[in-house]
Amino acid sequence: MNREPRAILLLLSLAVAGHTARLLLRPAGPPGELLASNQSPAIDPARQRARGERAVRPLGPGERIDVNSASAEEIARLPRVGMSLAKRIVSDRVARGPFRGLAELDRVPGVGPALLRTLSERVSFGAFGAGQSGPGNGAANNRMSGTYAEQPQASPVAPVDLNSALEADLVALPGIGPARARAILAYRRENGPFAAVSDLGRVPGFSQRLVARLTPLLVAR
């Protein structure tokens, strides 16, 4: 018997079977659709442009930015505040809680007396009021003028213990930023506990005026 027709029939059967398998296994939709679905969505250029325009839009007359609720893009609109510092402000707010006034805004690295003077009429603090009101802002005004005048201070619920306070506890005090808080902790490690609040004057960066301002807010147990 001639085997050639049988071989041809076998090849045709295999071809039909292969074509059928491809049809059954091919994913629905146009070619490349499955691959495209796994890729990240394309960035909308119009949206990106709009965000950039918002970030550079100057503040209007009397307009304030609430630093306790605004996004980094909105905070970056403040004078002399770029996106990098705006992101640090938001990160600090998330980590330590809302700012109660200008004095607490000073705890963010990169914010100093000159910038506080610039921002005093341009920021607000949500429930804590505008830049010129709210707890601790008298201290901020003295800091901006370069002096630490002795003023009556409203004491917190409990004074802060110099010998057990953490860095965050110290930074929350008026006139103490991260650098001074770390200096207190370093002095405590090297010299032992404070015998009295007045010993704070031995820590680098603490003038007698600043110690006098802080005395009602501190104890040394």
Helices and strands as residue ranges (DSSP letters): H 4-25, H 33-37, H 45-56, E 65-66, H 72-75, H 83-96, H 102-105, H 113-119, E 123-124, G 126-128, H 137-145, E 160-161, H 167-171, H 178-191, G 197-202, H 208-214, G 215-217, E 218-219
